[in-house]
Amino acid sequence: METKLIVNANIVNEGKVYEADVLIKGKHIELIGKDLSSHRATQVIDAKGYYLLPGVIDDQVHFREPGLTHKGNIYSESRAAVAGGVTSFMEMPNTNPPTFTQVLLEQKYQIASQTSLANYSFFMGASNDNLAEVMKTDIKKVCGLKIFMGSSTGNLLVNDPKTLEGFFSRFPSLIAAHCEDETTIRKNSAAFQEKYGEDVPIHCHPLIRSEAACYISSSFAVELARRHGTRFHILHISTAKETSLFDNTVPLEKKKITSEACIHHMWFNEADYERLGTLIKWNPAIKTAHDQQEIFKAMLDDRIDVIATDHAPHTWEEKQNKYFNAPSGGPLIQHSLVAMLEFYHQGKISLEKIAQKMCHNPAIVFEIQDRGYIREGYFADLVLVNLNDPWKVEKENIIAKCKWSPFENQTFQAKVQKTFVSGHLVYADGGFDESQKGNRLLFNRKA
């Protein structure tokens, strides 16, 4: 069995930073300790001066396969993922066709088993008429159920109250939701269209997809989850007001309601629309500097539990359309870890907190089996970073299929050097070894 030995690494794991060696045997971490050089290894990697983190787990991505592969596919976007230190992803059901049946869900797993360089799981999608199909989901092999309680990319809006009651009262595992109130959005859209016609300025996006639209939906969903005791995870919090819905007084393992912040809502604010336009058009919208600051604060104080990307590529040409025709979403997965490490360089967050929010907590929230930590016996999902190797994001080094990024021309201080997926060194110093593929995530849940 192939063995790899990482020596002299600064390990960032479980609230500590310390120097140690890591012995990898096959897919798993065999030993962690000092002076392991006496152990025979096929490959020895000297990590002196570098930092070794668990591989990032991104719980919200859109890789566009099947049906939208001109934007991206599981292969191309998983390639961008591992280049950014993301070793596992959970992908959303708004593909074409939407993932509304077990057959369509399994087809995505089959594609990933042949093409994904990272570990993978796929959400089952909810519609207004597929509750019976949803109830067939194997919760030990599927990350959860995704409900779009606000319309976004694709036609997956679930807005029937009885249908929502059915999902929240009956689904036996994690429900994740996109929460924006459709009635409020449509009313706002009509008002701005009446004022501007088809030339609505992009800076109106957070006024159309407003704080009220977010809070009405989020608070309703939280109340629904509390009423039924649902295991509920609310995605991409975009307002300061919504942070009041979440608790930091109990351990994460005991939380029934958890939440996620995305990189773009912590990095950008409404002032950036003038510079970047529709490139930073997301749903829910990037909002005020106050919202940005309060989301970051709630992430630090553990009201918000997980950091993700909502990686959602579109082509450059699609993004150049006027407001109503420019799709929402953008590519972020290659730059999520280095963006958080940039916040570390700015003194805003510790390395330990980054590992907690991007690695440990996703594993806890989704009950992922044997991943998310640097532990003996766990899968060797690891990322080795140089904290002081500045580089600029340019079209030539963007891996995502769409070949653009809202971070273009941004200089990051940290660089991902190597990424291991289940013990396989898939990315090293700008190159890829695609000879092995990622594994399907499994979950420690009672069926």
C-alpha positions, -999 to +999 in steps of 0.1 A: +000+000+000+014+034-010+025+056+020+033+093+022+051+111+050+046+148+055+073+161+079+077+193+098+042+206+091+025+233+112-007+215+117-039+236+121-065+213+137-091+213+165-082+247+180-045+243+180-014+250+158+015+227+164+044+212+145+042+175+137+046+148+110+017+130+093+020+094+080-005+086+053-012+049+044-035+044+014-065+066+019-061+072+056-040+090+082-019+063+099+000+083+124+004+119+137+034+127+158+069+140+162+099+125+144+081+099+122+110+098+097+119+063+108+087+050+091+093+039+055+073+059+030+069+059-008+070+097-008+084+122+018+072+158+017+091+183+038+065+209+049+088+231+069+074+266+072+040+255+056+007+250+073-013+218+070-051+220+074-079+195+069-093+196+034-120+223+031-156+209+029-178+232+008-215+225+016-230+246-012-219+245-049-235+244-083-214+225-107-240+226-136-240+190-147-262+177-163-277+201-187-258+233-181-223+222-189-214+252-211-210+269-177-191+242-159-192+205-151-183+182-123-149+175-137-139+212-144-153+226-111-139+198-089-106+206-105-109+242-095-120+230-060-088+209-053-066+237-067-082+258-039-078+232-011-114+221-012-114+183-009-152+177-006-183+194-020-220+191-017-238+200-050-272+215-055-302+201-075-309+231-099-294+213-129-313+205-161-333+184-154-336+193-117-327+165-093-363+156-083-361+118-086-338+091-071-329+080-106-317+115-116-299+118-082-280+086-088-270+096-123-251+126-108-233+102-084-223+080-114-209+110-133-190+121-102-175+087-096-159+088-130-149+125-132-147+143-098-113+149-084-128+158-051-151+139-027-187+145-035-223+144-023-255+157-040-286+172-025-320+157-034-342+185-047-377+194-034-405+204-057-442+211-050-451+175-059-423+151-052-426+144-014-431+107-020-399+106-041-380+126-015-389+101+012-370+074-006-337+092+000-309+072+017-298+097+044-266+077+050-255+083+015-270+117+006-261+150+023-296+163+026-327+178+010-325+212-007-356+235-008-356+267-027-380+289-007-371+317-030-366+315-068-331+315-080-313+299-110-337+272-123-374+266-117-373+250-083-394+274-061-414+255-034-440+280-021-470+258-013-475+259+026-488+224+028-459+211+008-434+228+030-452+214+061-449+180+046-411+182+040-404+198+074-426+174+093-415+142+076-380+143+061-358+124+087-326+143+081-311+176+072-331+201+051-311+230+036-329+260+023-325+291+002-347+317+019-361+347+001-398+357+000-410+355-035-440+379-030-417+407-018-392+402-046-418+403-073-434+434-058-400+451-057-390+439-092-422+454-106-416+488-089-381+491-102-391+479-136-418+506-137-392+532-128-363+520-150-378+497-176-353+470-186-323+492-176-325+486-139-291+495-124-273+466-108-270+486-075-307+481-071-303+444-067-301+444-029-332+467-029-351+442-050-339+411-032-341+431+000-335+426+037-372+422+042-374+395+015-347+375+033-359+379+068-396+372+061-386+339+045-358+329+070-378+337+101-408+317+086-385+287+079-369+288+113-403+289+130-415+260+108-383+240+117-388+247+154-425+237+153-416+203+138-382+197+154-366+196+119-329+194+114-326+226+094-296+244+078-302+278+063-279+288+035-260+320+025-271+345+052-269+380+037-283+404+063-274+415+098-311+411+108-311+373+100-282+367+124-305+372+153-323+340+144-294+318+154-279+306+187-244+303+200-252+291+235-252+254+228-226+231+212-229+227+175-235+190+178-267+198+197-280+225+174-312+217+154-310+249+134-276+258+118-265+284+093-240+293+067-221+324+055-206+326+020-174+342+010-189+369-012-212+382+016-182+387+038-158+400+011-180+424-009-206+450-001-230+473-021-201+497-029-186+470-051-214+470-076-201+501-093-167+483-100-179+448-106-215+451-118-233+419-125-202+399-118-212+400-082-249+395-088-258+367-064-291+355-048-295+365-021-279+398-029-247+413-015-260+441+007-246+469+029-213+473+046-232+469+079-246+436+068-212+425+057-196+433+090-224+417+111-223+385+091-186+383+098-191+390+135-219+363+137-195+338+120-168+346+145-191+343+176-206+310+163-241+321+156-232+313+120-216+278+118-202+272+084-183+291+056-191+280+020-190+295-015-223+290-033-199+285-063-222+290-093-204+297-126-220+314-156-203+323-188-188+358-192-212+365-220-242+356-199-231+380-172-229+409-196-266+411-200-288+438-185-301+434-150-331+411-154-313+388-179-279+386-162-280+353-142-271+353-105-240+335-092-203+333-098-172+311-095-155+312-060-144+277-051-108+280-062-103+311-040-124+305-009-096+293+014-070+319+002-097+346+007-102+335+043-064+334+047-063+370+035-087+379+064-062+361+086-034+383+073-056+413+080-059+402+117-097+395+114-097+357+120-074+330+133-061+300+114-079+278+140-112+295+133-108+291+096-103+254+101-133+252+124-157+270+100-145+255+067-134+219+078-146+208+112-181+224+113-193+212+079-184+177+090-203+181+123-234+198+107-237+171+080-225+142+102-198+133+076-181+100+082-143+102+090-135+135+073-131+172+083-103+167+108-066+156+109-070+125+130-055+091+130-079+067+112-096+095+093-094+099+055-063+119+045-081+149+031-054+176+036-043+209+022-008+223+026-005+261+023+023+287+022+010+317+041+035+340+025+037+334-012+018+363-029+001+358-062-024+376-084-056+361-097-055+364-135-074+347-163-045+324-170-046+309-135-084+306-131-093+269-133-131+271-134-145+264-169-160+299-172-125+314-169-134+346-150-136+355-113-148+385-092-114+382-076-095+389-109-065+412-102-067+405-065-034+396-049-036+370-022-008+365+003-013+327+008-011+300-018-023+264-018+007+242-024-007+207-022-040+190-019-046+154-008-080+137-014-083+104+004-046+101+005-040+109-032-019+139-040-042+153-066-028+189-068+008+199-063+025+232-071+001+241-100-001+206-114-028+178-112-026+141-109-060+129-121-052+092-119-075+088-090-110+102-084-127+114-052-150+093-031-187+095-023-193+111+011-210+089+037-229+101+068-231+089+103-269+089+106-296+066+117-317+055+088 
